Amino acid sequence: MGRSRHLALFFFVFYLVLLLVVVFGQNMLAMYMMAIGMLLDAGLALAASYKRK
């Protein structure tokens, strides 16, 4: 899937913050962040599949 650099950078930073949240023991917040990240990723993949080529 051809994503933009900005979107890739966003997800990199998002998951880096997620890793820090886990390291500091905030596991419930980490679970919420993981669910949001996966939902955003799936939503973008779905939108890209309906996009005209």
TASUL-V865178 format. One record per run of one state. SS is the DSSP state (2 for helix, 1 for strand, 0 for the rest). FROM is the first residue (numbers start at 1). TO is the last residue. If there is no record, write none. Layout:
# TASUL-V865178
ss:SS from:FROM to:TO
ss:SS from:FROM to:TO
This chain:
# TASUL-V865178
ss:0 from:1 to:4
ss:2 from:5 to:23
ss:0 from:24 to:26
ss:2 from:27 to:50
ss:0 from:51 to:53
